[in-house]
Amino acid sequence: MGILFSSLFGSLFGNKEVRILILGLDNAGKTTILYRLQVDEVVQTIPTIGFNVETVQYKNIKFQVWDLGGQTSIRPYWRCYYPNTNAIIYVVDSADPDRIGDSKEELRLMLEEEELKSVTLLVLANKQDLPGAMSAAEVSESLGLTAIRNRQWAIFQTSALKGSGINEGLDWLVSVLSSTGGGGGGLGMPLPEAGALEDQRSPERGPVEPRGAAAARAQEGAPTTIGLEHERNSRFDQLGQRMYDVDLRLQQCQDVLHEDCRGLKDTLTKFHRDFDEERLSREAVAEAKSKELLGMDQRLQQSLEAEQQARREAEVKVLRTFDDRTAVLKEEIAREGRSRAEAEAALRRYVDVDIPKLYESLREEAQSRETMEDRIVRRASDEITRLQEAILTEKKAREDTEEALLRMMEDTVTKMRAEIAQERADRETTEETLLKLLEETCNKLNTASQVL
């Protein structure tokens, strides 16, 4: 995010506009430095899309601050703010050595611009509060600052979160600009001619003449001296009128530029507000969908638990029925055993009489018992078969339910992906529109700067 400072310094001929650019890669801490200067505290920031305009007061100097995006796609638009620049503040993330090469390349390309020739350079090695941050000497060596010979430069170790080193760097910059009369850029005001400046500095001193010419003029008398004095005063009045006209035109251009910037800021503010509303709406829809899916999952879980409980109850009922029937069978067998014992006792008593009858009775009893056993086995087999079929039916129903749930989840995920893709396409369209608007704004600002 690059930041454009427009500050006003008092001078002999009125207020001169001094333009200062604060540039650097994204996430270098430029916006944090801006709000540290403005409110003297750390403000939570997000990556800048487009630009913000703020006003900062520093040591009786009023700065108009332009906060520009520092992403790769926005850096080419920096050159729209290069004209009439007097100083550059370049912010470097000293805790990110992997991108120091990108910072060096951007600095090299920027300093090669003809409009930034010989301007003052202040480098801030930011984020010194993080562990592993490079020192000012290491950053200077990585950026190749020692090879700069055509401009004044300095580097300071800073921490935007703690506020250390920022005021020292700005004090040095103000001192250099004050001592050099504004640095290497234009001051936004044309300089008067050399002769006019000489007349303004020494209004009571006449032009230098040879001694013979001075003696001749002395002989001509007072009227010649009065004419020269009148001509000098007339030239001084003309110079003052020209300076007033230039100041008036400059003030009018600045007012028009400020109105345009204010309108653009309102438009971007409305865009940010609409974007926030859309984001909140999207989050509300996502939250509603999440709640709906959660409720559906809970209902499916409850249905599954109910089915499992019903299956367990059915199993308990089948086992209870089997146990009851087994108990009845055991009781019948026991009763049959008692009957057989009684019959054996009777047969012992009547062995000589009832043996044939007893033999026939035993044969019938055996046949009856075998028939009963076969019937019991068949009944048990039928019950087990029905139980297995019930288990298979329950398993198939559970698998069908799981498959339906999976299909429903896949449909939901597909729909959410389509919505995300549509949202991404809308965001890309919005970014392209914003970039076009930013390019048009830069062109307008460049045209206004050329007019100045």
Secondary structure, 3 states (H helix, E strand, C coil): CCEEEEEEEEECCEEEEEEEEEECCCCCCHHHHHHHHHHCCCCCCCCCCCEEEEEEEECCEEEEEEEECCCCCCHHHHHHHCCCCCEEEEEEECCCHHHHHHHHHHHHHHHCCHHHCCCEEEEEEECCCCCCCCCHHHHHHHHCHHHCCCCCEEEEECECCCCECHHHHHHHHHHHHHHHCCCCCCCCCCCCCHHHHHHHHCCCCCCCCCHHHHHHHHHHCHHHHHHHHHHHHHHHHHHHHHHHHHHHHHHHHHHHHHHHHHHHHHHHHHHHHHHHHHHHHHHHHHHHHHHHHHHHHHHHHHHHHHHHHHHHHHHHHHHHHHHHHHHHHHHHHHHHHHHHHHHHHHHHHCHHHHHHHHHHHHHHHHHHHHHHHHHHHHHHHHHHHHHHHHHHHHHHHHHHHHHHHHHHHHHHHHHHHHHHHHHHHHHHHHHHHHHHHHHHHHHHHHHHHHHC
